C-alpha cells in the first residue's frame, strides 16, 4: 500500500505509443530523468526538502545521522538510466 499522504507528484510524458508488433522488452522505456528517487519514509515532500538542506552542510548537527540513515551513499543529484529501465522491464 502506497502512502498517499506524503503529497508526492510525478510527471510522466508519453512520447510514443507503439503497435503490438514491438518487442515486449521495449514496451516501456525511460528516455530521460533527473535526480534520485527520495528514500522511503523520508517524511514526504517537506521531510525530504529538510533532509536535502542537512546534506548540503557537513557541519549541520544532523548531517552524520542523516548519512547513516541513508546508508552513507545517497546522491540526491544522481540518476541511473540503466537501473531505471531495468526496473521498468520487470513490469
PyMOL commands that set and color helices and strands:
alter all, ss='L'
color gray80, all
select helices_A, chain A and resi 4-6+24-26+44-55+63-70+81-89
alter helices_A, ss='H'
color red, helices_A
deselect
rebuild
show_as cartoon
